[in-house]
Amino acid sequence: MGRLDRYSVVMPGEHDPLDAPSKDGPEADGESTAERRRRRRRLTPPRDVMASSQINGEIWLSILPIAAFLLVDRVADTRVAIGAGFAAAVIVFLRTRHSGVIGYLAVGGIVIVGGSALVGIILDSDKAFFASDAIGDFLWTGAFLGSVVIGRPLMGVFVREMFPGVKDWISERHQVFITLSLAWAVQNVVTAVIRLILLDSLSTDSYILWSRVATWPLNIGLFAISYYLVWRAIHREAERRVSEESAAGPEA
């Protein structure tokens, strides 16, 4: 049976290179099997390396502008409801602007929502206000693609901040983050197109509901795929370190 300790990346039936004796005997190189095992633990990540997240309840504040709009729109003019939604966005921005990843989202959100709110008030159009969803998607597409071009993929920045344990294993320029940044760019284009189609064909209330129903599964699915690919990249890096250390010997 494979080892079940929380640090192990050795699966059942696999050979652990650090447990192998040297050609001159198990203790000839001055390192015992127990010492090899301790070295392996030092070189491999805990199974919960991505379980400790820095995401907190602030992320749920992102729904506050929509909630404010819906509530005020029931009892006041469209312009007033748009103003309430913008005011809520300002509150979210002030609350989260220093919160790392959430802060990035807050800065981008306040610019987009602010512009859409202004247009919506001028045109007296609630749909102009909710066009900020698709506009935001297109802007994030550009941000993801641009980050890859300059060699600092956004997914590397985001993941390493949300899951600090990742920093010890893979850099923000790792290939997995390049791939995921491109994937999220494509996903944002898809969701933007879906939202524009729904916004054009549905009432505002129906759009709020169905745009979430249509796009959230895409977001959740890609998040799950991203999580798995980063986890796999971490453990492949761990296996590489174990192999290199084993080949180098105890003096390394």
N, C-alpha and C positions, 0 to 999 in steps of 0.2 A: 504493500500500500504506500501511496505517496504521503509525504509529511503534511500535516494539517495545521502547523503553526501559522500564525497570521503573517509571517514574513516570507513564507515559501512561495517560489514560483515554479517549483519542481512538481510536475504532475505524476500521477500514478504510472509506474512502468518506466519513467524516464531516469536517466543516469545523471546524478549530481556530480559535476566535475570536481567540486571542492572536497567531496568525500573520498575521491579516488586516492589510493596510496601512490607515493612516488615510485619510480623504477627501482630504487634502492631499498624499498621497504616503507611501511606506513609511517615510521617515526624518523627515518633517516634524514629527512630534510629539516628536522628540528620542530616540526609543526604536527600536533596531534589532530586526530579526526575532530575532536571537540573544538579545537581552535579553527579548523577549516569551516566548521558549521557556524561559529561565531562570525567569521569573516563573511560568509555568505549572507548572514542576516544583516550585517552592516551594509552590504552592497545591493540589497534588494528592498523594494518598497513594501510598506505594510499593505495588507489587502484593502484597508480603508483609506488609502492615500487621497482619494477624491471624495471621501464621505464628509470631511469637515469643510463646509462651505461658509464663505463670508457673506452670502446673500442673506439679507434680513427682511423684516416686514416692510421696509421702505419701498420695496419693489411693487407692492400692491397699491402704492399711492398713484401709480400710473393711470389707474381707472378713475381717479377723482375728477378730472375735467369732464369726462363723459357723464359721470353721475350728476355733476353739478348742472350740466346742460339739460339733461333729461328732467330733473326735478323742477328747475326754474321754467323750462319750456311749457310745463303743464299749467302754469299760473301767470305767465307773462309773455310779452312780445318776443319774437325770435331774436331781435337785437339784444335784448336784455339777457336771454338765455346764453347767447354766444359770449356776451361779456362775462357772465358767471362762469362759463367754461374756461375762458381765458384767465380769469382771476384765480380759479382753482389751479390752473397750470402754473401760474406764478408762485402760488403757495408750495406746490410740489417742487418747483425749481429751488426756492429758497431753503426748503427742508433738506434737499438731497444733493445740492451742488457740490458739496465736499465729500460725497460718499463714493468715491472711486468710480466703478463701472456705472453705478446708478447716477452718479454725477454727470458722466458723459451723456447718458440718455436724457437727463434733465436739461442740460444745455441745448442739445439738439431739439428736444421737444418744445422748449419755450420759444425758440426761433420759429419753428414750423407752425406751432399752434398760434403764435402771435400774428404771423403773417396771414394765416387762414382766417383768424378771427377778424382782422381788419377788413379783409376782402368781404367776409360774410356780413359784417355790419354795414359796409358801404352798399352792398348789393341787396341787403336784407334777405340773405339766402343761407339757410342752415346747411344746405348741401355744400356750399363753398367752404363753410367751416369744417365739415367732415372730410373734405378733400385732403386735409392735412394728413390723413392716414396714408393715402397713396403717395403723396409728396414725400412723406417721411421714408417710405419704403424705397423710393427711387434714390433719395439722398444717401440712405444707408448702403444701397448697392454701389454707388460711387465711392463711398468711404471704404467699403470692403475691397473693392478692386484697386483703389489708390494705395491702400495699405500694403497690398501684395506687390505692387509696382515699386514702392520705395523700400521694400524688404523688411517691413515690420507689420506682419499680418495682424489685423485687429483681433482675431480669435485667440491669438497668442497672448495679447494684452489682457483680454477679458477673462479667459480661462485661468491664467496664472494669478489673477487677482481674486477671482471668485473661489479658487481652490489653491490656497498658498502652498500646499504640499507638492504641487506639480513643479514649482520652481526648482526643487532639488534634483529633478530628473530630466526634464527637457526644456530647451530654450524657447523663447517666444518666436524664434525664426525656424523652428522645426517644421519639416515638410507637412506634418499632420495639420498644423495651423494654417499653412498656405492652402492646402486642399479644402479645409473647412471654411476658410474665408471666402474662397471661390464658390463653395456650395451655398453659403448664406447669401452671397450676392445674387445668385440665380433664384434662390427662394424668395428674396425680397422683390425681384421683378415679377415673379409669379403672383405673389400676394397683392402687389400693387395693381396688376391687371385685373385680378378678381375683384378687388375693391372698387375700381373704377366702373367695371361692368355693373356691379350691384348698386353702386351709388346712382348710376344713370337710370336704372330700371326699377328701383324700389323707393318707397317712401323713406324718410329719415329714420323713423322708428324701426321699420323692417330692415333697413340697412345696418343699423347698429347691431341687431340680433344676428342676421345672416352673415354679415361680414366676419363676425367672430366665429360663428359655427363653421364657416368655410376655411378660415385661415388658421385658427388655433391648432387643429390637428396637424397641419403642416409644420407649425412651429414646434409643437411638442415632439413630433416624430424626428425632426432634424436635430433637436436638442438631444434626444436619446441616442441617435446615431453619433453625434459629436462626442457625447460622454463616453461611449464605447470605444471610439477610435482613439481618443486621448488616453484612456485607460490601457488600451492595447499598446500604444506607442511607449508608454511609461514602462510597461513590463518587458517589452522588447529591449529597451535601453538597459533595464536591470539585467536581463540575460546576457547582454553584450558585456556589461561590466564584470559579471561573474566569470565569464569565459576569459576575458583579458587578465583578470587577477589570477585566475587559476593557472593560466599559461605563464604568467610572470613569476609565480612562486611566492613564498612567504616574505621575501625581502622587499616586494613591490610596495 
